[in-house]
Amino acid sequence: MKLYGIGDFAKMVGVTQQTLRNWDKLGKLKPHHVSDSGYRYYSQTQLNELLRKKEPAQRMIVGYARVSSPKQKDDLERQIENIKMYMLAKGYSFEMISDIGSGIEYPYQSYSPSD
């Protein structure tokens, strides 16, 4: 069975050695083995369990294409195709979202300091 010292284990799980010591005191994660001299050792199984818990929830990948006006619909279609080709080449499972001119348009007004 592979055992890791506290320093190596801390680096692999992305916490400090002090955090591991605190977890030990709190009973959150007890070392697999503590030597007579007080050194903490953690197992491969513990490492696997912690890393599995740290994995983010399954993410959704979204491709997004946008143009400013309906006149650019051809540009939008090209963007969509380029994004799809890229995503497929990377092996991603994805959803595609496209948008035409959804920004809020404010009428132009000029202000002068004397107003």
N, C-alpha and C positions, 0 to 999 in steps of 0.2 A: 504494500500500500504506500502510495506517495504521500509524504507529509511536507508541509511548507512552514517555514518559520514565519513569525508574525510580520516581519518587514516585507517579505516576498508576497505573502497572502494579502496584506494591506494594499500593496501596489496593484495586484491583480483584480481586486474587487473595487478599487477606487476610493478607499477610505484611509484614514490615518491609523497608525499603530495605537494611538490613544483611543480612537473610536472602538477598535477591537477590544481593548482592555475594558472600556466602559460597557460594551455589550456583554463581556464576560461577567462583570460585576452585577449587571442587571438581569443576567440569565437569558439574554436575547440570543447570544451565540457563544456557547462554551467551546473552548478549544478541544480538539480530538484527544490531545495528549498534553500534559504539562510535565516537564522534566523535573528531576529532583532539585535542580538549580532554579526552577521557576520559569523556564523558557516555555512559551506557548507554541504548539504545533497544530496546524489545521490540515484536514484531509482533502483529497481530491473530490470526494463526495460533497463535502461542505462547500468547496469552491464552485462545483457545478450547480448546486442548489442556489447559492447566492447569485451567481451570474444569470441563472434562469429567471430569478425574481426581478433582476434589474433590466431584463429585456423590455423595451417599450412595447406597448400594445400594438397590434398590427396597424400599420399606417396605410392610409389610402393615398395613392399618388394621383395627382390631378394635373392634366395639361390645360393651360389657359392661353387663349388667343383672343385678341381684341383689336378692333379698329375704331376710328373716331366717327365714321359716317357710313351710311348705306352705300355711298358711292365706292367705297373701298371693299366691297364684298368679295371681289376676286382676290384681293390681298389677304383677306381673312381666310379664304379657302386654302391659299398657299401656306399660310401660317399653320393652319390645322394639319395639313398633310405633312409639313416638315416636323411638327411636334410629334405626330403619330409615328413617323419613320424613326425619329430619335428614340422614343420610348420603346418601340418594338425592338430596335437594335440593342438596347440596354437590357431587354428581357423583362421590362416592367409590366405589371398588370395595372392598368390605369383607367381613369375616366377623363373625358374631354369636356371642357367648358369653353364656350365662345360667347363673345359679346360685341354688339355694335353700338357705339356711342351712348353708353349709359351714364356718362358723367353729367353732373348738374351744370346747366348753362346759366350763367348770371348775365343779365344785360350789362353792357359796358357803361359805366358812369365815371365822369371825371370830377374830381373835387379840387377845389383850390383852397389855399389857406384862409382866404377871406370869407368862406362859407360859414 
